Every structure is written in structure tokens, then in C-alpha cells.
Amino acid sequence: MIICDSEMSVDQWRDELERWTTVNRFRIFRLSGKIKDKIPENMIKNDAPIIFITTFHMLSGKKKEDRKVENPTLEIMKCKYLR
């Protein structure tokens, strides 16, 4: 898991991973305010390794008005795959 401070950093991290590693693009998943890549069920069931890139804001689960919202990052972390 890579935690970034901005949405732009999420894309930059993915681009750099593709550039400097042998990781397949289909194993890199992003979750930010605008980008929500879906992890395919078969990857979750097969315990296939992935790289998950998100922002601090998504981890906090708060809106600007400071109201609690549903937190998709934490829901992903609860799944069998990331235990």
C-alpha cells in the first residue's frame, strides 16, 4: 500500500511503478477522490498480489464539512485479500 498526500501523487506513483519496475499495470489499483479502480473478484479470491495506491484523505473517511462518510479504502482493507 502506498499512501499519498494528493490525487496527483496517486497517478505519479502508478506511472513511476510502471516505468521503474516489472509490475503489471493490471496489478496496480488506485483509490482517490476522482479515481476508483475496481479490484476484480478473481484477484481477491486467488490472493493475487497487488499494489494499492490511495490518499490520506481517503483513509480519513471525512468530507470537507468534517462529516463522517463511508470509507471505501477501509472496506477494501477489510476484505480477505488484504488480511
N, C-alpha and C positions, 0 to 999 in steps of 0.2 A: 504494500500500500504506500502510495506517495501522496502526501498532504501538501497542498499548495496554498498560497495566500491570495491568489486571484484566478479568475476564469482563464485569462490569457496564459497563465503559467501552466494550466492543465494541458492545453494544446501544445505548448512549447515542450513540456516533458514528454508527451507522446511522440512528437516529431524527433526529439533527441534520442529517445529509446530506439526508434526505428532506424535512425541514422547510425548510431554507435553500437548497437547490439544485434544479435541474431534473433531477437524475439519477433515472432509473427504478429503482424498488426491485429489479427483476429484474437489475440490473447491480451490485448490492452483495452481496458474499459475505463471510460471517463464518466464522472458524475459532477456536474456543476449546475449553476442556476439555469443555463441555457442548453447544456448538453447532458443527455441521459442515455448513454449506451446501455442496451439491454444485454445481460449475460444470458446466453442460451441455456435452456434447461439441461441439455445433454452435457454441457460443461460442468454444471453444478452436480449432476448425478454421477458423473465419472471422476469427480475430484480432479479435474484437469487444472493445472496451474495457470494463474492469470496475474496480470499486473493491474491494480485498481488505482486510479488517479482521481482525487477529489480535492475539495477546498475546505479550509477551516470553517467557513460559513455553513457548508452543507453538514458538517459534523455537529455544529451547534444546534441545528434544528430550529432556528429562530428567524422571524421576519424582521424587517427594519422597525416595525412598530413594537418589537420585543414581545410578540405573542408567540406562544408555543405552536409549532406546526408539525405535521407528520415528517419524520426524518427518514428519507429513503436510504441514506448511507447506513444508518444503524440497522435498518431492516435487511439490507444486503449482508451486513456483518453477522447477523443472527442466523443466516441460512447455513445449512450443513457444510457447504463448501468452504466457508471461511472459519470454521471452528478448529 
